[in-house]
């Protein structure tokens, strides 16, 4: 009989990976004057803390804070840009204030023209009592399909690497949420907060990312 100690490291590593996913969080905060705050945060601290080198993470995921902040710094209506990358802690994030959804659209057009051509210019629209986000799932899926980065085809113990990436969108409204439409996975987690959660694998396979929130 083989020694159990030979299998213990594999068992522990597998358990850690299944419990410790990469977290990608998008947060959109809407103010009463239709301005807002936008942030993206990539948290790889769980993998970094255990020194897991199983996955070759795309450079684009690690450099997006600098890229986005540099791209939108001169866009009219965009201000208070903040970005940080802590490789040791595995935390990467960027945030900025947008004057209105038109300013946000200008920022996306700037990004699309520079590199990310799959970004939808009309990604979101803010009304007096209504927020709408376009479903960009088809474009995300196509972009990943066309990518030549091996990360998106990697697997560990028979599980796709993209299954380890949890993607969460948080929408914070200026007043209590009255109704959520166009997305059965969207959930109200507080009076004025709506969340949509899934894995990157689910998104690639067709998970709807669009939503309409009335408040």
Buried (B, 14 or more C-beta within 10 A) or exposed (E): EEEEEEEEEEEEBEEBBEEBBBBBBBBBBBBEEBBBBBBBBBBBBBBBEEEBEEBEBBEEBBEBBBBBBEBBEEBEBBBEBEBBBEEEEBBBBBBBBBBBBBBBBBBBEBBBEEEBEBBBEEBBBBEEEBBBBBBBBEBBBEBBEEEEBEBBEBEBEEBBBBBBBBBBBBBBBBEEBEEBEBBEBBEBEEEBBBBBBBBBBBBBEEBBBBBBBBB
